[in-house]
Amino acid sequence: MEDVQSHAPQVALNIDRVGVRELKLPLLVRDRCQGTQQTVATVDLGVDLPSSFKGTHMSRFVEALEQWNDEISYQSVRRLLVNIKERLGAQRAYARFCFPYFIVKKAPASGSPATVAYECRLTGELDDKGQSFILETEVPVMTVCPCSKAISREGAHSQRAMVRMRLRMRAFSWLEDFIDIAEESGSSAVYTLLKREDEKFVTESSFARPTFVEDVVRNVAQKLTAHGQVEWFSVEVESMESIHNHNAFARIERDLSVR
């Protein structure tokens, strides 16, 4: 059958990345408590395309992913990238896995357990010069405004904030490490299930530890710098303000490989 993709295009330009998005598959992820956990990933795959080819072979991405079906790790994703690169005769290959990671958390006073989901992503790229991997996670926390507390006779405004970390690692580290770092950096962690005694505990403990969005991002950055396995990071904290008609954010990026 005629291979139309291999024909010369009318516009001879290199394409930086072409591929497929929103593929879904079951995925095994390493779990610090249980060894592994089953989740569901949304996967994007891509390659570069030289100017001499009209199109890429989309079905080969799906074939590579179906044959892979592995526990997610830097080594296993590298094997997938090598396979894609070879199947499509590409110079560069790209893969991105987006998945929820689940942790059973106990409420702070009653000990009632409930599952919290954290959105995570692992992005890998491979070319003839080498490979790179970026791990991302989003962790919700609670913040109490220090200024509001200082100037108010009663109470202070509080809100949920999202800690978003992008990390390049020297070696494997547990996702739980970074979730803990984020939750320790705000006024309080957030929970799926809280009884009345838990609400009392969270309210009182968070008001005893008010934090600006700037405080949270600095706290996270300090802990990531001291972690030991983080080579580069970008951390952004976005506060979903409860009394303002806008959000507040703060961001820090550091390359620890040049220290």
C-alpha positions as CSV (number, residue, x, y, z in Angstrom):
1,M,0.0,0.0,0.0
2,E,1.1,3.5,-0.7
3,D,2.9,5.2,2.2
4,V,1.6,8.8,1.9
5,Q,3.3,9.9,5.1
6,S,6.7,9.4,3.4
7,H,5.9,11.7,0.5
8,A,7.5,15.2,0.4
9,P,5.3,17.9,1.9
10,Q,4.2,21.0,0.0
11,V,5.7,23.2,2.7
12,A,9.1,21.8,3.5
13,L,9.5,22.8,7.2
14,N,10.8,20.7,10.1
15,I,8.2,20.0,12.8
16,D,9.5,20.2,16.4
17,R,7.0,17.7,17.8
18,V,4.1,15.7,16.3
19,G,2.3,12.8,17.9
20,V,-0.8,11.7,19.8
21,R,-2.4,12.9,23.0
22,E,-4.9,11.7,25.6
23,L,-4.1,8.0,25.4
24,K,-5.3,6.3,28.5
25,L,-3.9,3.2,30.2
26,P,-3.7,1.5,33.6
27,L,-0.4,2.3,35.3
28,L,1.7,1.0,38.2
29,V,3.4,3.6,40.3
30,R,5.8,3.1,43.2
31,D,4.2,3.6,46.5
32,R,6.3,4.1,49.7
33,C,3.7,2.3,51.9
34,Q,2.5,-0.5,49.7
35,G,5.3,-1.0,47.2
36,T,3.2,-0.1,44.2
37,Q,-0.3,1.3,43.5
38,Q,-2.5,1.0,40.5
39,T,-3.7,4.3,38.9
40,V,-4.8,5.5,35.4
41,A,-2.6,7.7,33.2
42,T,-3.3,10.0,30.4
43,V,-0.3,9.8,28.0
44,D,1.1,12.1,25.3
45,L,3.7,10.8,22.9
46,G,5.6,12.6,20.2
47,V,8.7,12.9,17.9
48,D,10.3,15.4,15.7
49,L,9.6,15.3,12.0
50,P,12.1,16.4,9.3
51,S,11.0,18.6,6.4
52,S,11.3,15.8,3.9
53,F,8.3,13.8,5.3
54,K,4.7,14.8,4.9
55,G,3.5,13.0,8.1
56,T,4.4,10.6,10.9
57,H,3.0,7.2,11.5
58,M,0.5,7.8,14.4
59,S,-0.3,4.1,14.8
60,R,3.3,3.3,15.8
61,F,2.9,5.4,19.0
62,V,0.0,3.3,20.1
63,E,1.8,0.1,19.2
64,A,4.8,1.2,21.3
65,L,2.7,2.1,24.3
66,E,0.7,-1.2,24.1
67,Q,3.9,-3.2,24.0
68,W,5.4,-1.2,26.9
69,N,2.7,-1.5,29.7
70,D,5.3,-1.2,32.4
71,E,5.6,0.2,35.9
72,I,6.5,3.8,35.6
73,S,10.1,4.8,36.4
74,Y,12.9,6.7,34.6
75,Q,14.3,3.5,33.3
76,S,11.1,2.1,31.9
77,V,10.1,5.4,30.3
78,R,13.6,5.6,28.7
79,R,12.9,2.2,27.2
80,L,9.6,3.5,25.8
81,L,11.3,6.6,24.3
82,V,14.1,4.4,22.7
83,N,11.4,2.2,21.2
84,I,9.4,5.2,19.8
85,K,12.6,6.9,18.5
86,E,13.5,3.7,16.6
87,R,10.0,2.8,15.3
88,L,9.6,6.3,13.8
89,G,13.2,6.9,12.7
90,A,13.2,10.1,14.7
91,Q,16.0,12.2,16.2
92,R,14.0,13.1,19.4
93,A,11.2,11.3,21.2
94,Y,8.9,12.7,23.9
95,A,6.5,11.1,26.4
96,R,4.3,12.6,29.2
97,F,2.3,10.6,31.8
98,C,-0.3,12.5,33.8
99,F,-1.9,10.5,36.7
100,P,-3.5,10.9,40.1
101,Y,-1.4,9.5,43.0
102,F,-3.5,8.3,46.0
103,I,-2.5,8.5,49.6
104,V,-4.7,7.5,52.5
105,K,-4.5,10.2,55.1
106,K,-5.7,10.1,58.7
107,A,-7.5,13.1,60.1
108,P,-5.3,14.9,62.6
109,A,-7.5,14.4,65.7
110,S,-10.0,11.6,65.1
111,G,-7.6,9.5,63.0
112,S,-10.4,8.9,60.5
113,P,-8.8,7.7,57.2
114,A,-9.7,8.9,53.7
115,T,-8.0,9.0,50.3
116,V,-6.5,12.2,48.9
117,A,-5.6,12.4,45.2
118,Y,-2.6,14.4,44.1
119,E,-2.1,15.2,40.4
120,C,1.3,14.1,39.1
121,R,3.2,14.2,35.8
122,L,6.3,12.6,34.5
123,T,7.8,14.0,31.2
124,G,10.7,12.4,29.4
125,E,12.6,13.5,26.3
126,L,15.3,11.5,24.5
127,D,17.6,12.6,21.7
128,D,21.1,11.7,20.4
129,K,22.7,13.9,23.0
130,G,21.0,12.3,26.0
131,Q,17.8,12.3,28.1
132,S,15.9,14.5,30.5
133,F,13.1,13.8,32.9
134,I,10.9,16.3,34.8
135,L,8.6,15.2,37.7
136,E,5.7,17.4,38.6
137,T,3.2,17.3,41.4
138,E,0.4,19.6,42.6
139,V,-0.4,19.6,46.4
140,P,-3.2,21.6,47.9
141,V,-2.5,23.3,51.3
142,M,-4.3,25.8,53.5
143,T,-3.0,29.3,54.3
144,V,-4.1,31.9,56.9
145,C,-3.2,35.5,56.1
146,P,-0.7,36.9,58.6
147,C,-1.7,40.5,57.8
148,S,-5.4,39.8,58.3
149,K,-4.7,38.1,61.6
150,A,-2.5,40.9,62.8
151,I,-5.1,43.7,62.1
152,S,-8.3,41.9,63.0
153,R,-9.9,41.7,66.4
154,E,-11.6,38.4,65.5
155,G,-10.4,35.8,63.0
156,A,-8.5,36.2,59.7
157,H,-9.1,35.2,56.1
158,S,-7.9,31.8,55.1
159,Q,-7.9,30.0,51.7
160,R,-6.7,27.0,49.8
161,A,-3.4,27.3,47.9
162,M,-1.9,25.0,45.3
163,V,1.8,24.1,45.5
164,R,3.1,23.1,42.1
165,M,6.6,21.6,41.9
166,R,8.6,20.7,38.8
167,L,11.7,18.7,39.6
168,R,14.7,17.2,37.9
169,M,16.3,14.5,40.1
170,R,19.7,13.0,40.6
171,A,18.2,9.7,41.8
172,F,14.9,8.2,42.6
173,S,12.9,9.8,45.4
174,W,9.4,9.0,46.7
175,L,6.5,11.2,45.6
176,E,5.5,11.2,49.3
177,D,8.7,13.2,50.1
178,F,7.6,16.1,48.0
179,I,4.0,15.9,49.1
180,D,5.2,16.1,52.7
181,I,7.4,19.1,51.9
182,A,4.4,21.0,50.4
183,E,2.1,20.1,53.2
184,E,4.6,21.1,55.9
185,S,5.2,24.5,54.2
186,G,1.7,26.1,54.5
187,S,-0.5,26.8,57.5
188,S,-2.1,23.3,57.3
189,A,-2.5,20.3,55.1
190,V,-6.0,19.7,53.7
191,Y,-8.0,16.6,54.2
192,T,-10.8,14.6,52.5
193,L,-12.5,13.6,55.7
194,L,-12.7,15.8,58.9
195,K,-14.9,15.3,62.0
196,R,-15.7,18.2,64.2
197,E,-12.7,17.6,66.5
198,D,-10.5,17.5,63.3
199,E,-12.0,20.9,62.1
200,K,-11.2,22.4,65.5
201,F,-7.6,21.1,65.4
202,V,-7.0,22.3,61.8
203,T,-8.5,25.7,62.5
204,E,-6.6,26.3,65.6
205,S,-3.3,24.9,64.4
206,S,-3.4,26.8,61.1
207,F,-4.3,30.1,62.8
208,A,-1.2,29.5,65.0
209,R,0.9,29.3,61.9
210,P,-0.2,32.0,59.4
211,T,1.6,32.1,56.1
212,F,1.7,34.4,53.1
213,V,2.0,32.8,49.6
214,E,5.6,34.2,49.7
215,D,6.3,32.3,52.9
216,V,5.0,29.0,51.5
217,V,7.1,29.2,48.3
218,R,10.2,30.0,50.3
219,N,9.5,27.2,52.8
220,V,9.2,24.7,49.9
221,A,12.3,26.0,48.1
222,Q,14.4,25.7,51.3
223,K,13.3,22.1,51.8
224,L,13.9,21.2,48.2
225,T,17.4,22.7,48.3
226,A,18.2,20.6,51.4
227,H,16.6,17.4,50.0
228,G,19.8,16.1,48.4
229,Q,18.4,14.3,45.3
230,V,17.0,17.4,43.6
231,E,19.2,18.8,40.8
232,W,16.8,21.5,39.6
233,F,13.4,22.8,40.7
234,S,10.7,25.3,39.9
235,V,8.1,25.8,42.6
236,E,5.0,28.0,42.2
237,V,2.4,28.6,44.9
238,E,-1.0,30.0,43.9
239,S,-3.4,31.2,46.5
240,M,-7.1,31.0,45.6
241,E,-7.9,34.2,47.6
242,S,-11.1,34.1,49.6
243,I,-11.8,37.8,50.0
244,H,-10.1,39.2,46.9
245,N,-11.4,38.9,43.3
246,H,-8.0,37.6,42.1
247,N,-5.5,34.9,43.0
248,A,-2.0,35.6,44.4
249,F,1.1,33.6,43.4
250,A,4.8,33.4,44.0
251,R,7.5,31.4,42.2
252,I,11.1,30.3,42.7
253,E,13.4,28.4,40.3
254,R,16.9,27.1,41.2
255,D,19.5,25.1,39.4
256,L,21.3,23.2,42.2
257,S,23.7,21.5,39.8
258,V,25.8,24.6,39.5
259,R,26.3,25.2,43.3
